[in-house]
Amino acid sequence: MNIALLVSGMLPSGKESLTITTMSFARQLQHNDNFVAIVTRNKGNQQINEIPQINEINEIPFVKLRNFQFLPLYNKLLAFPLGFYKLQRRKQIKINIIHGFSSSPGLVLRSLLAKWLFSPKVKVIHTLRSYPIRKDLDKKNWNSFLSFLCAISYRLLNYADLVTVQTKCHARDLIRNKVNAEKIRVVRSHINLETFYPQNRDGLKLKYGYQNKLIVFNYGAMWEIKGTEYLIKSIPQVLRKLPSALFVFAPRNYEQALQMYKPLIKALNIERNVKFIAENIPIAEYVALADAVVLPYPHLEGTEGNPSCLLESLACGTPVITTQLPELQEVFFDCAIFVPPRNSSALAEAIIGVLTKKNEQLILSGLKKAKDFDLKLISQQFLELYASTLTYR
């Protein structure tokens, strides 16, 4: 099969979850003797010289689409079918499958326009990774208005051949919004179990200078939608019981995170027990050395129903504390500790509980659960979905 993955803005950073998961997925599809290319736009206002530009990263063809500051309609929608056209022309290849990814349902229009304009026989699969971010819809500008239209355009999904989501909760939400139930499939996120696996915790602590410390780890994006503030506010309560605890943060954007949270950390007088890491680090080793990973999501807007950080932590045998959201409880009910969203006191009590117990059963359940998300397994499920659309007339 010849497959094009249409993905919203990707960063080149090795700490960017979307980049890591998309690249690993593309490489796994490629291992099965498929042609795979990625069409994506530059995040923010990053500039490139050619529109669109095709190059290769780790032998995966990339079509990079430039952002124009005052053309959100082009950035969000029109650039993608043009990039798809350029891909087919430059590579002299006919794409069989367009697999699009987004949080807003209306962004399926990228794939549909590519099909209608340039390749009528191509099959369209669309994956909704998460829910639209409401705060992005409240800004009073043209960009937010376009985001709003994309967020409410559920019925456009009916023009795709198949739609996938990561939880049954999300599937029910689509059905309530008039998406044809026969087109919806639940396919989980994936994780590379060759990268994330249990390691010697004491040995890794010694390697990185954390011996005799109880490590609470949080990593990835640290916007307000990820709940980082609630974790920071829980720290004083934890330190009253466990003064040796060290809270280690590995933000995707160090400067942004420091600007957002340094004043709060200073006001709480907890600087000595908080560490923000600026440099690129071997994330898998840090996850494996942690005594707990805390993911205090207030909601799942802009966050996958099966969050990568949660899956990676389970695979490393690290206890996870997260929030009582229906999508998370549906999948991880027996292998994570849940607290009410936006409740720093409950979060602190859960952290103290995990740090003072052995958690053997929780860890074993997490390791078993992680196997259900193996990259090879999930990639095969998508390949079978692709094949089913190609044989359907």
C-alpha positions as CSV (number, residue, x, y, z in Angstrom):
1,M,0.0,0.0,0.0
2,N,1.0,3.6,-0.5
3,I,0.1,5.7,2.6
4,A,0.1,9.4,3.3
5,L,-0.1,10.5,7.0
6,L,-1.6,14.0,7.3
7,V,-0.6,15.3,10.7
8,S,-1.0,18.7,12.4
9,G,2.1,20.7,13.2
10,M,5.1,18.7,14.3
11,L,8.3,19.9,16.0
12,P,11.7,18.5,15.2
13,S,12.4,18.2,18.9
14,G,13.2,14.7,20.3
15,K,10.9,15.5,23.3
16,E,7.9,16.2,21.1
17,S,5.4,13.4,21.7
18,L,3.5,13.9,18.4
19,T,6.8,13.7,16.4
20,I,8.0,10.6,18.3
21,T,4.7,8.7,17.9
22,T,4.2,9.7,14.3
23,M,7.7,8.7,13.2
24,S,7.6,5.3,15.0
25,F,4.2,4.6,13.5
26,A,5.4,5.5,10.0
27,R,8.6,3.4,10.3
28,Q,6.5,0.4,11.5
29,L,4.1,0.7,8.5
30,Q,7.2,0.9,6.3
31,H,8.6,-2.3,7.7
32,N,5.6,-4.1,6.2
33,D,6.8,-3.1,2.6
34,N,4.5,-0.1,2.4
35,F,5.4,3.3,1.0
36,V,4.7,5.8,3.8
37,A,5.0,9.6,3.7
38,I,4.1,12.4,6.2
39,V,2.5,15.7,5.3
40,T,2.7,18.2,8.1
41,R,2.9,21.9,8.7
42,N,5.5,23.8,10.6
43,K,4.4,24.6,14.1
44,G,4.0,28.2,15.1
45,N,5.7,30.7,12.8
46,Q,8.6,28.5,11.8
47,Q,9.7,29.3,8.2
48,I,11.0,27.1,5.4
49,N,12.2,28.1,1.9
50,E,9.9,26.1,-0.3
51,I,6.1,25.6,-0.1
52,P,5.8,22.7,0.2
53,Q,9.2,21.2,0.7
54,I,9.9,17.5,0.4
55,N,12.8,15.9,2.2
56,E,13.4,12.7,4.1
57,I,13.9,12.1,7.8
58,N,15.1,8.6,8.8
59,E,14.1,7.4,5.3
60,I,10.5,8.7,5.7
61,P,9.5,11.3,3.0
62,F,8.2,14.5,4.7
63,V,6.2,17.2,3.0
64,K,6.6,20.3,5.2
65,L,4.1,23.0,4.8
66,R,4.9,26.6,5.6
67,N,2.7,28.7,7.9
68,F,1.5,32.2,6.8
69,Q,0.7,34.4,9.8
70,F,-2.5,35.9,8.4
71,L,-3.8,33.0,6.4
72,P,-5.3,30.5,8.9
73,L,-7.6,29.0,6.2
74,Y,-4.5,28.1,4.2
75,N,-2.5,26.9,7.2
76,K,-5.1,24.7,8.7
77,L,-6.8,23.3,5.6
78,L,-5.7,24.2,2.1
79,A,-1.9,23.6,2.5
80,F,-2.5,19.9,3.1
81,P,-4.2,18.9,-0.1
82,L,-1.6,21.0,-2.0
83,G,1.2,19.1,-0.1
84,F,-0.5,15.8,-1.0
85,Y,-0.6,16.8,-4.7
86,K,3.1,17.7,-4.5
87,L,3.9,14.4,-2.9
88,Q,2.3,12.3,-5.6
89,R,3.8,14.4,-8.4
90,R,7.4,14.5,-7.0
91,K,7.4,10.8,-6.0
92,Q,5.5,9.7,-9.2
93,I,3.3,7.5,-7.1
94,K,-0.4,7.1,-6.5
95,I,-1.4,7.1,-2.8
96,N,-4.0,4.4,-1.8
97,I,-4.6,5.6,1.7
98,I,-4.8,9.0,3.3
99,H,-4.7,8.7,7.1
100,G,-5.4,12.1,8.8
101,F,-4.9,12.9,12.5
102,S,-6.5,15.8,14.4
103,S,-8.4,16.8,17.5
104,S,-11.0,18.9,15.7
105,P,-13.4,16.7,13.6
106,G,-13.7,19.3,10.8
107,L,-10.0,18.9,9.9
108,V,-11.0,15.7,8.1
109,L,-11.6,18.2,5.3
110,R,-7.9,18.3,4.6
111,S,-8.0,14.6,3.5
112,L,-11.3,15.0,1.8
113,L,-10.1,17.9,-0.3
114,A,-7.0,16.0,-1.3
115,K,-9.2,13.1,-2.4
116,W,-11.8,15.2,-4.2
117,L,-9.3,17.5,-6.0
118,F,-6.3,15.2,-6.8
119,S,-7.1,11.5,-6.2
120,P,-10.7,10.4,-6.4
121,K,-10.0,6.7,-5.7
122,V,-8.0,7.2,-2.5
123,K,-9.5,5.9,0.7
124,V,-9.7,8.3,3.7
125,I,-9.1,7.1,7.3
126,H,-9.3,9.8,10.0
127,T,-8.1,9.5,13.6
128,L,-9.3,11.8,16.3
129,R,-6.6,11.8,18.9
130,S,-8.3,14.0,21.4
131,Y,-11.1,16.6,21.9
132,P,-10.8,20.2,20.6
133,I,-9.2,22.7,23.0
134,R,-12.0,25.1,24.1
135,K,-9.7,27.9,25.1
136,D,-8.4,28.1,21.5
137,L,-12.0,28.6,20.4
138,D,-12.7,31.6,22.7
139,K,-10.3,34.0,21.2
140,K,-11.9,36.7,19.2
141,N,-10.1,36.4,15.8
142,W,-10.4,34.7,12.5
143,N,-8.1,31.9,13.5
144,S,-10.3,31.0,16.5
145,F,-13.4,31.2,14.3
146,L,-12.0,28.7,11.9
147,S,-11.0,26.5,14.8
148,F,-14.6,26.8,16.1
149,L,-16.0,25.7,12.8
150,C,-13.6,22.7,12.6
151,A,-14.5,21.7,16.2
152,I,-18.3,21.5,15.5
153,S,-18.2,20.0,12.0
154,Y,-18.7,16.4,13.2
155,R,-20.9,15.4,10.2
156,L,-18.0,15.9,7.8
157,L,-16.5,12.7,9.3
158,N,-19.3,10.8,7.6
159,Y,-17.5,11.4,4.2
160,A,-14.4,9.5,5.4
161,D,-14.3,5.8,4.8
162,L,-13.4,5.1,8.5
163,V,-13.0,7.1,11.7
164,T,-10.9,5.9,14.6
165,V,-10.9,7.0,18.2
166,Q,-9.0,5.7,21.2
167,T,-11.8,5.1,23.7
168,K,-15.4,3.9,23.7
169,C,-16.3,7.2,25.5
170,H,-15.1,9.2,22.5
171,A,-16.9,6.8,20.1
172,R,-20.2,7.5,22.0
173,D,-19.5,11.2,21.8
174,L,-19.2,11.0,18.0
175,I,-22.5,9.0,17.7
176,R,-24.2,11.7,19.8
177,N,-22.9,14.2,17.2
178,K,-24.5,12.3,14.3
179,V,-21.4,10.5,13.1
180,N,-22.4,7.1,11.5
181,A,-21.7,4.4,14.0
182,E,-20.8,1.9,11.3
183,K,-17.8,4.0,10.3
184,I,-16.3,4.3,13.8
185,R,-13.6,2.0,15.1
186,V,-11.8,2.1,18.5
187,V,-8.1,1.7,18.0
188,R,-5.7,2.5,20.9
189,S,-2.6,4.6,20.9
190,H,0.7,2.8,20.4
191,I,4.0,2.6,22.4
192,N,7.4,1.3,21.5
193,L,8.1,-1.4,24.0
194,E,11.6,-1.7,22.8
195,T,12.3,1.8,24.1
196,F,10.2,1.8,27.2
197,Y,10.7,-1.1,29.6
198,P,11.6,-1.7,33.3
199,Q,15.2,-0.9,34.3
200,N,17.2,-0.9,37.5
201,R,15.7,2.1,39.4
202,D,18.5,2.4,42.0
203,G,21.2,2.1,39.3
204,L,19.6,4.9,37.2
205,K,19.2,7.1,40.3
206,L,22.9,6.7,41.0
207,K,23.8,7.4,37.3
208,Y,21.9,10.8,37.4
209,G,22.7,11.8,41.0
210,Y,19.3,11.2,42.5
211,Q,20.4,8.5,45.1
212,N,18.5,8.7,48.4
213,K,15.8,10.7,46.8
214,L,12.1,9.9,46.1
215,I,11.6,11.1,42.6
216,V,8.2,12.4,41.3
217,F,8.4,12.9,37.5
218,N,6.3,15.0,35.1
219,Y,7.3,15.5,31.5
220,G,6.0,16.6,28.1
221,A,3.9,19.7,27.4
222,M,3.2,21.8,30.4
223,W,0.5,24.2,29.4
224,E,-2.4,24.8,31.7
225,I,-4.4,22.1,30.0
226,K,-2.0,19.5,31.3
227,G,-2.6,20.4,34.9
228,T,1.0,21.2,35.9
229,E,-0.2,23.9,38.3
230,Y,-2.2,21.5,40.4
231,L,0.9,19.3,40.8
232,I,3.1,22.2,41.9
233,K,0.4,23.3,44.4
234,S,0.4,19.8,45.9
235,I,4.2,19.8,46.6
236,P,4.1,21.6,50.0
237,Q,1.7,19.0,51.4
238,V,3.8,16.2,50.2
239,L,7.0,17.7,51.7
240,R,5.5,18.0,55.1
241,K,5.3,14.1,55.2
242,L,8.3,13.3,52.8
243,P,10.9,16.1,52.9
244,S,13.3,14.1,50.8
245,A,10.9,14.1,47.8
246,L,12.2,15.7,44.6
247,F,9.9,16.8,41.9
248,V,11.6,16.6,38.5
249,F,10.0,18.3,35.5
250,A,11.2,17.7,31.9
251,P,9.1,20.2,29.9
252,R,8.9,20.2,26.1
253,N,9.4,23.9,26.1
254,Y,11.8,24.8,29.0
255,E,11.6,28.6,28.8
256,Q,7.8,28.6,28.5
257,A,7.4,26.3,31.5
258,L,9.9,28.3,33.6
259,Q,8.1,31.5,32.8
260,M,4.7,30.1,33.7
261,Y,5.6,28.3,37.0
262,K,8.7,29.8,38.5
263,P,6.8,32.6,40.4
264,L,4.4,30.0,41.9
265,I,7.3,27.7,42.9
266,K,9.0,30.7,44.6
267,A,5.8,31.8,46.3
268,L,5.4,28.3,47.8
269,N,9.0,28.3,48.9
270,I,9.7,24.9,47.3
271,E,12.7,25.7,45.1
272,R,15.0,23.2,46.8
273,N,12.6,20.3,46.0
274,V,11.8,21.2,42.4
275,K,14.1,20.7,39.4
276,F,13.3,21.8,35.8
277,I,15.5,20.1,33.1
278,A,16.4,22.2,30.1
279,E,18.5,19.8,28.1
280,N,17.4,16.8,26.0
281,I,17.5,13.7,28.3
282,P,16.9,10.0,27.7
283,I,13.2,10.2,28.7
284,A,12.9,6.4,29.0
285,E,15.6,6.2,31.6
286,Y,14.0,9.1,33.6
287,V,10.6,7.5,33.5
288,A,12.2,4.2,34.7
289,L,14.1,5.8,37.6
290,A,11.0,7.7,38.9
291,D,9.2,6.5,42.0
292,A,6.0,8.0,40.5
293,V,4.9,9.7,37.4
294,V,2.1,12.3,38.0
295,L,-0.2,13.3,35.1
296,P,-2.9,15.6,36.6
297,Y,-5.0,16.3,33.5
298,P,-8.0,18.6,34.3
299,H,-9.6,17.3,31.1
300,L,-8.5,15.6,27.8
301,E,-8.9,18.6,25.5
302,G,-5.7,18.5,23.4
303,T,-4.6,15.3,25.1
304,E,-4.9,11.8,23.7
305,G,-7.5,9.5,25.3
306,N,-4.5,7.1,25.8
307,P,-1.8,9.6,26.7
308,S,1.7,8.7,25.6
309,C,3.3,9.6,28.9
310,L,0.9,7.4,30.8
311,L,1.6,4.4,28.5
312,E,5.3,4.9,28.7
313,S,5.2,5.0,32.5
314,L,3.2,1.8,32.7
315,A,5.7,0.1,30.3
316,C,8.6,1.1,32.5
317,G,7.0,-0.3,35.6
318,T,6.6,3.1,37.2
319,P,3.4,3.9,39.2
320,V,1.1,6.5,37.6
321,I,-1.1,9.0,39.4
322,T,-3.7,10.7,37.1
323,T,-7.2,12.0,37.2
324,Q,-10.7,10.6,37.3
325,L,-11.6,11.2,33.7
326,P,-14.0,8.7,32.0
327,E,-11.7,8.0,29.1
328,L,-8.7,7.2,31.4
329,Q,-10.8,5.1,33.8
330,E,-12.2,3.1,30.9
331,V,-8.8,1.8,29.9
332,F,-6.5,2.1,32.9
333,F,-9.0,1.4,35.7
334,D,-6.8,-1.4,37.3
335,C,-3.3,0.0,36.7
336,A,-3.2,3.6,37.8
337,I,-4.1,5.7,40.9
338,F,-7.0,8.2,40.2
339,V,-7.8,11.5,41.9
340,P,-10.4,14.1,41.2
341,P,-9.3,16.7,38.6
342,R,-8.1,20.1,39.8
343,N,-7.7,18.8,43.4
344,S,-4.2,19.4,44.7
345,S,-4.9,18.1,48.2
346,A,-6.1,14.8,46.9
347,L,-3.2,14.7,44.5
348,A,-0.7,15.2,47.4
349,E,-2.3,12.3,49.4
350,A,-2.1,10.0,46.4
351,I,1.6,10.9,45.9
352,I,2.4,10.3,49.5
353,G,0.5,6.9,49.3
354,V,2.5,5.8,46.2
355,L,5.9,6.9,47.6
356,T,5.3,5.1,50.9
357,K,4.1,1.7,49.5
358,K,5.7,-1.0,47.3
359,N,2.9,-1.0,44.7
360,E,3.8,-4.4,43.3
361,Q,0.3,-5.3,42.0
362,L,-0.2,-1.9,40.5
363,I,3.1,-2.2,38.6
364,L,2.4,-5.7,37.4
365,S,-1.1,-4.6,36.1
366,G,0.6,-1.7,34.3
367,L,3.2,-3.9,32.6
368,K,0.5,-6.2,31.4
369,K,-1.7,-3.4,30.2
370,A,1.2,-1.8,28.2
371,K,1.4,-4.9,26.0
372,D,-2.0,-4.1,24.6
373,F,-0.5,-0.9,23.1
374,D,2.6,-2.4,21.4
375,L,3.5,-0.5,18.3
376,K,3.6,-3.7,16.2
377,L,0.1,-4.7,17.3
378,I,-1.5,-1.3,16.8
379,S,0.2,-0.8,13.4
380,Q,-1.2,-4.2,12.2
381,Q,-4.7,-3.2,13.3
382,F,-4.4,0.0,11.1
383,L,-3.0,-2.0,8.2
384,E,-6.0,-4.3,8.4
385,L,-8.4,-1.3,8.4
386,Y,-6.6,0.1,5.4
387,A,-6.9,-3.2,3.6
388,S,-10.6,-3.4,4.4
389,T,-11.3,-0.1,2.8
390,L,-9.4,-1.0,-0.3
391,T,-11.4,-4.2,-0.8
392,Y,-14.7,-2.5,-0.1
393,R,-16.6,-1.3,-3.2
